[in-house]
């Protein structure tokens, strides 16, 4: 869901698959203290989950110059 949303809106992102890379898993645990996905980080703000945080995702992306003119 997150990848599709970002791609549809031209938002660059980096995907880190914690199931295939132990270093990414360690990074996730250091960031949030546990295994939970998805984790979205926008301008340093950590959001646990995507759909439940859609309003905040949109707000942060608008502040970053994305989603101009979209609700």
N, C-alpha and C positions, 0 to 999 in steps of 0.2 A: 504494500500500500504506500509506504513512504517513498520507495524508489520510483514508483510510477508517478506519484504526485510531483516529486522534484523534477523528474524528466519532462513531464507535461508542462511545467512552468519554467523550464530553462534554468533551474537552480543547480549549480554544480554541487556535487557531494562526493564523499569518499565512503565506500562501503568497507566495513571491517568484519569479516566472517569469523566469529569467535569459535565456531565449530571446527574450523580447519586450521586455525593458527593460535598456538598456545600464547604467544606474545600478546595477541589481541585480547584473549581471555584475561590475562593478567592485567592489561590496561583497563578492561571493563571493571574488574573487581576493585582496582585501585580508585577508579572514578566513582563507582556507586556502592561499593562494598559487598556486592553480591552478583549472582548471575541472573540477569533479567534482560530480555530483549523485546522490542527494539529499544535502543537508547539513541536519542537524537541530541546532538550538541550543535547549537547555533550561537555563534558569537560568544562561546564560553558558557552559555546557559545549558544545563543538562536537563533533558526532558525524558522521563521514564514512560515509554509508550508513545505511540504516534496519534492514533485516532482520538484518544481521550484528551490530547493536548492540542488538537487542531487549531483552536482559537489562538493559542499562544504561538504556535508555529507560524500561522498567518501573520500575526502581529510582528514577530521578529523578522520575518522575511520582508514585510512591508518596510520596516525600519532599515533594512539592509538594501533597499532599492528594488526588491522583487515584488511581484504581484501588484504593481501599480494599477490602480483603477478597479481592482477586484475586491469583492466583499470579504 
